[in-house]
C-alpha cells in the first residue's frame, strides 16, 4: 500500500463496507424469502424512490424548509438566551432552570400541543424543529463563553478594555468553536423534531409521506423516505462541517 493516499484508502473502506451491506440486504431478503411488506430488497426501494421522485422531492422541500427555519430560529434565540444567562446572575437563577426543565420534557409529547396551538400546517413543524434544536445551542453558547482563556481576560483587564469590548473581541470569538459544536448536535435534532411533528399530524412533508406509505402497505416507499431523510440530514451536517472548517469564522477567533 506504499504511496497510496490514506484518504483514498479510507474512502475505499467506506465504499466497500456499505457496498457489502447493500448486497447483503438485497440478496439476504431474497434468500430468506422475507415478505416485501416487512423488508423489501434495496432494489425495490430504489425503484420506489425513482417512481415517486416528484412526490418525494415536493415533500422533501417542505420538510427542508421546516428544518432550516426551525434551526435558524433556535440558533438566534439560543445565542440570545445564552448571552443573557451568561451576563446576568438573575437569568442564571431563573431563565436557565426553565430552559433545562424544558429540555427534560419529552418533546415528542409536545407535538400534539403544537398542533392544537398552531394547527396541522407549517408553523407547528417549525416549532417542533425549534424545540429539539434549541437547548444544544444554549448549552454550547454558555460553554463557549465560560471557556474563555483566563490569561486573555487578565490581559484585557490590564488594557482597561470595557465590558462590551471584552465581550465582542474576546468572549464572543472564543465561544465560536463551542457554538459550532452545538450546531453539529442541533441540526440533526431539528430534522428529528420536524419529522416527529409531521408523523403526529400533517398534510405535507416526508413524515406525512411515511404515514401514507404505511397506511397503503408501501414499505418500499417508507424506506425510500427514510433514506431521503437521512441523506438530507447528512447534507445539512456536512454544511455545518464546512462552516466549521471555513476561514470566515476562524479568522475572527482569538
Buried (B, 14 or more C-beta within 10 A) or exposed (E): EEEEEEEEEEEEEEEEEEEEEBEEBBEEBEEEEEEEEEBBBBEBBBBBBEEBEEEBEEBBBBBBBBBBBBBBBBBEBBBEBBBBBBEEEEBBEEBBEEBEEBBEEEBBEBBEEBBEEBEBEBBBBBBBBBBBBBBBBBBBBBBBBEEBEEEBBEEBEEEEBEEEEBBEBBBBBBBBBBBBBBBBBBBBBBBBBBBBBBBBBBEBBBBBBBBBBBEEEBBBBBBBBBBBBEEBBEEBBEEBEEEBEEEEBEEEEB
